[in-house]
């Protein structure tokens, strides 16, 4: 999909971080914006800054875990501009750092509601509109934690792995409808965003006083939101399903894939001939165990 002046993009979680970086990058290309966020004050400030830079922006306070709210976002987008070309399902929170067995039900529900169902609701609300107009693209934000294990953050990693698989399948489904439709998932490494602070403000985590920022944790290997946004939009224009900007992300993903293939290949080598090689058993209806 070519990103061009006059198109319309919807960005959830658009008040800060990667979402705001996407809004800035799209606005610089002359794309009209609908930005959504659950934080009304942050959304107002983001809109003011974008408009001051010359962007055409509509703001919609939205809880992406609420399907009806995302439906209203789609309605507002169509009322404002009459079309939507790019849907960036980006809203997110993080979870507390703890082993999987210590993560409580509330954490799982919140992460599934925002990080996974937020994408599902975005696709369900906007896909019919893109299909009807015959063109458009979804850009779903996941994480490097969706490409490899992330110990201590299982609810986050689990939902991010789900978003990666969901997007891969969505791209196939959309292209079965029309080759002008598609989906991309962005899986960045460390990004300099206030995700931790925002998650704490929303009650998702407790952030102790003096906690280090993302930049403090990795001063030399961290991306800016605009860098992630630029990589993501480049992947959209190239019609690539995956983009994973960031130091070491490819190596971590390769390690996981190599381990996966090694397990599958070891299983295949250890397996005897299949039922088709034993005609008498297959014909006799032998029991599978």
C-alpha positions as CSV (number, residue, x, y, z in Angstrom):
1,X,0.0,0.0,0.0
2,X,1.4,3.4,-0.9
3,X,1.0,6.0,1.8
4,X,-0.1,9.3,0.2
5,X,-1.2,12.8,1.0
6,X,-4.9,13.0,1.7
7,X,-5.3,9.5,3.0
8,X,-6.8,8.8,6.4
9,X,-5.1,6.8,9.2
10,X,-6.6,5.8,12.5
11,X,-4.1,5.3,15.4
12,X,-5.1,3.8,18.7
13,X,-2.8,4.6,21.7
14,X,-2.0,7.7,19.7
15,X,-1.4,10.1,22.6
16,X,2.2,9.0,23.3
17,X,4.9,6.6,22.4
18,X,4.9,4.6,19.2
19,X,1.3,5.7,18.5
20,X,2.3,9.4,18.7
21,X,5.4,8.6,16.6
22,X,3.1,7.0,13.9
23,X,0.8,10.1,14.0
24,X,3.8,12.4,13.5
25,X,5.3,10.3,10.7
26,X,1.9,10.1,8.9
27,X,1.1,13.8,9.4
28,X,4.5,14.6,7.8
29,X,3.3,12.8,4.7
30,X,0.1,14.7,4.6
31,X,-2.1,11.9,5.9
32,X,-5.3,13.0,7.8
33,X,-5.5,11.5,11.3
34,X,-7.9,10.0,13.8
35,X,-6.0,9.4,17.0
36,X,-7.6,7.5,19.9
37,X,-6.5,7.0,23.4
38,X,-8.1,6.1,26.8
39,X,-6.3,9.1,28.4
40,X,-8.3,12.2,27.6
41,X,-5.7,14.7,28.9
42,X,-2.9,13.0,26.9
43,X,-5.0,12.9,23.8
44,X,-5.9,16.6,24.0
45,X,-2.2,17.5,24.4
46,X,-1.2,15.2,21.5
47,X,-3.8,16.8,19.2
48,X,-2.8,20.3,20.1
49,X,0.9,19.5,19.2
50,X,0.0,17.7,16.0
51,X,-2.3,20.6,14.9
52,X,0.4,23.1,15.7
53,X,2.6,21.2,13.3
54,X,0.0,21.5,10.6
55,X,-1.8,18.1,10.8
56,X,-5.5,17.6,10.3
57,X,-6.6,15.6,13.4
58,X,-9.7,14.2,14.9
59,X,-9.5,12.9,18.5
60,X,-11.7,10.2,20.0
61,X,-11.4,9.0,23.6
62,X,-11.5,5.2,23.3
63,X,-11.0,2.2,25.4
64,X,-9.9,-0.4,22.9
65,X,-10.9,-3.3,25.3
66,X,-14.5,-2.3,24.7
67,X,-15.8,-3.5,21.3
68,X,-18.6,-0.9,21.3
69,X,-16.2,1.9,21.9
70,X,-14.0,0.8,19.0
71,X,-17.2,0.6,16.9
72,X,-17.9,4.2,17.7
73,X,-14.3,5.1,16.8
74,X,-14.9,3.6,13.3
75,X,-18.2,5.5,13.0
76,X,-16.5,8.8,14.0
77,X,-13.7,8.2,11.6
78,X,-16.1,7.7,8.7
79,X,-18.2,10.7,9.7
80,X,-15.1,12.9,9.8
81,X,-13.4,11.8,6.6
82,X,-15.7,9.4,4.7
83,X,-12.9,6.7,4.4
84,X,-10.1,5.0,6.2
85,X,-6.9,3.8,4.5
86,X,-4.7,2.6,7.4
87,X,-5.7,1.3,10.8
88,X,-2.9,1.3,13.4
89,X,-4.0,-1.0,16.2
90,X,-1.3,0.2,18.6
91,X,-2.8,0.8,22.1
92,X,-1.0,-1.1,24.9
93,X,0.0,-1.6,28.5
94,X,2.6,-3.7,30.2
95,X,2.3,-6.2,33.1
96,X,4.2,-6.6,36.4
97,X,7.5,-8.4,36.3
98,X,6.9,-11.9,37.8
99,X,6.8,-15.6,36.8
100,X,3.7,-16.8,35.0
101,X,2.4,-18.6,38.1
102,X,2.5,-15.3,40.1
103,X,0.6,-13.2,37.6
104,X,-3.0,-12.6,38.8
105,X,-6.3,-12.9,36.9
106,X,-6.7,-9.1,36.7
107,X,-3.4,-8.8,34.9
108,X,-4.2,-11.5,32.4
109,X,-7.7,-9.9,31.8
110,X,-6.2,-6.5,31.3
111,X,-3.4,-7.6,28.9
112,X,-5.8,-9.8,26.9
113,X,-8.4,-7.0,26.8
114,X,-6.0,-4.3,25.6
115,X,-3.2,-5.9,23.8
116,X,-5.1,-8.8,22.1
117,X,-8.8,-7.9,22.0
118,X,-7.9,-4.3,21.3
119,X,-6.5,-5.6,17.9
120,X,-9.4,-7.9,17.4
121,X,-11.9,-5.1,18.0
122,X,-10.0,-2.9,15.6
123,X,-10.1,-5.5,12.9
124,X,-13.7,-6.3,13.3
125,X,-14.8,-2.6,13.3
126,X,-12.7,-1.5,10.4
127,X,-12.2,-4.5,8.1
128,X,-15.7,-4.3,6.6
129,X,-15.0,-0.6,5.7
130,X,-11.7,-1.4,4.0
131,X,-13.2,-4.3,2.2
132,X,-16.1,-2.2,0.9
133,X,-13.8,0.5,-0.4
134,X,-11.5,-2.2,-1.9
135,X,-8.2,-1.0,-0.4
136,X,-6.5,-0.5,2.9
137,X,-4.1,-1.9,5.4
138,X,-3.9,-2.9,9.1
139,X,-0.7,-2.1,11.1
140,X,-0.7,-4.0,14.4
141,X,1.8,-3.2,17.1
142,X,3.3,-6.2,18.9
143,X,6.8,-6.4,20.3
144,X,10.1,-8.3,20.1
145,X,8.5,-10.2,23.0
146,X,6.1,-11.7,20.4
147,X,9.0,-13.3,18.5
148,X,10.9,-14.9,21.4
149,X,10.5,-15.8,25.0
150,X,10.3,-13.0,27.5
151,X,10.7,-14.4,31.0
152,X,9.0,-12.5,33.8
153,X,6.4,-10.9,31.4
154,X,4.3,-13.9,30.3
155,X,1.0,-12.1,29.9
156,X,2.7,-9.5,27.8
157,X,4.7,-12.0,25.8
158,X,1.6,-14.3,25.3
159,X,-0.6,-11.6,23.9
160,X,2.2,-10.3,21.7
161,X,2.8,-13.8,20.2
162,X,-0.9,-13.9,19.6
163,X,-0.9,-10.6,17.8
164,X,1.9,-11.8,15.5
165,X,0.0,-15.0,14.6
166,X,-3.2,-13.1,14.2
167,X,-1.7,-10.6,11.8
168,X,0.0,-13.3,9.7
169,X,-3.4,-15.0,9.3
170,X,-5.3,-11.7,8.8
171,X,-3.0,-10.8,5.9
172,X,-3.8,-14.1,4.2
173,X,-7.5,-13.6,4.8
174,X,-7.6,-10.0,3.5
175,X,-5.6,-10.9,0.4
176,X,-8.1,-13.7,-0.4
177,X,-10.7,-10.9,-0.6
178,X,-8.5,-8.5,-2.6
179,X,-4.7,-8.1,-3.3
180,X,-5.1,-4.4,-2.4
181,X,-5.7,-5.3,1.2
182,X,-3.2,-6.4,3.8
183,X,-1.8,-6.5,7.3
184,X,1.6,-5.8,8.9
185,X,2.8,-6.4,12.4
186,X,5.6,-4.3,14.0
187,X,7.7,-6.1,16.6
188,X,10.2,-3.5,17.9
189,X,12.9,-4.0,20.5
190,X,13.5,-1.5,23.2
191,X,11.7,1.8,22.5
192,X,12.0,5.1,24.4
193,X,8.4,5.5,25.4
194,X,6.5,6.3,28.6
195,X,4.7,2.9,28.5
196,X,5.7,2.0,32.0
197,X,4.5,5.3,33.4
198,X,1.3,5.2,31.4
199,X,0.6,1.7,32.6
200,X,1.2,2.7,36.2
201,X,-1.2,5.7,35.7
202,X,-3.9,3.3,34.4
203,X,-3.3,0.9,37.4
204,X,-1.8,-1.9,35.3
205,X,1.5,-1.9,37.3
206,X,3.1,-0.3,40.3
207,X,6.1,1.7,39.4
208,X,8.4,2.4,42.4
209,X,9.7,5.9,42.9
210,X,13.0,6.3,41.0
211,X,12.4,3.5,38.6
212,X,14.8,3.7,35.6
213,X,13.4,4.8,32.3
214,X,13.7,2.7,29.1
215,X,16.6,4.9,28.0
216,X,18.3,4.4,31.3
217,X,18.1,0.6,30.8
218,X,19.6,0.7,27.3
219,X,21.1,4.1,26.4
220,X,22.9,2.9,23.3
221,X,20.5,0.3,21.9
222,X,17.1,2.0,22.1
223,X,14.8,3.3,19.4
224,X,12.8,6.5,19.2
225,X,9.1,6.2,18.5
226,X,9.6,8.0,15.2
227,X,12.3,5.4,14.2
228,X,9.8,2.6,14.9
229,X,7.1,4.5,13.0
230,X,9.3,5.0,10.0
231,X,10.3,1.3,9.9
232,X,6.6,0.3,10.2
233,X,5.4,2.5,7.4
234,X,8.2,1.3,5.2
235,X,7.1,-2.3,5.8
236,X,3.4,-1.3,5.0
237,X,4.5,0.3,1.7
238,X,6.6,-2.8,0.8
239,X,3.6,-5.0,1.7
240,X,5.7,-6.9,4.2
241,X,3.9,-8.8,7.0
242,X,6.6,-8.4,9.6
243,X,9.0,-5.6,10.7
244,X,11.2,-5.9,13.7
245,X,13.4,-2.8,14.2
246,X,15.8,-2.8,17.0
247,X,19.2,-4.2,18.1
248,X,19.3,-7.9,18.5
249,X,15.7,-8.6,17.6
250,X,16.5,-10.7,14.5
251,X,19.0,-12.8,16.4
252,X,16.5,-13.5,19.2
253,X,13.8,-14.4,16.7
254,X,16.3,-16.7,14.8
255,X,17.2,-18.5,18.0
256,X,13.6,-19.2,18.7
257,X,12.8,-20.4,15.1
258,X,15.9,-22.6,15.0
259,X,14.9,-24.2,18.3
260,X,11.4,-24.7,17.0
261,X,12.6,-26.4,13.8
262,X,15.1,-28.5,15.7
263,X,12.4,-29.9,17.9
264,X,10.1,-30.6,14.9
265,X,12.8,-32.2,12.9
266,X,13.9,-34.3,15.8
267,X,10.4,-35.5,16.2
268,X,10.1,-36.4,12.6
269,X,13.3,-38.3,12.6
270,X,12.2,-40.3,15.6
271,X,8.8,-41.2,14.2
272,X,8.3,-44.5,12.4
273,X,6.6,-44.9,9.0
274,X,3.1,-43.3,8.8
275,X,-0.1,-45.3,8.6
276,X,0.0,-45.1,4.8
277,X,3.0,-47.4,4.8
278,X,1.0,-50.1,6.6
279,X,-1.8,-50.8,4.3
280,X,-3.2,-53.7,6.4
281,X,-3.5,-51.6,9.6
282,X,-5.0,-48.7,7.7
283,X,-7.5,-50.9,6.0
284,X,-8.4,-52.7,9.2
285,X,-9.1,-49.4,11.1
286,X,-6.3,-49.7,13.6
287,X,-6.8,-47.6,16.8
288,X,-4.7,-44.4,17.1
289,X,-3.3,-43.7,20.6
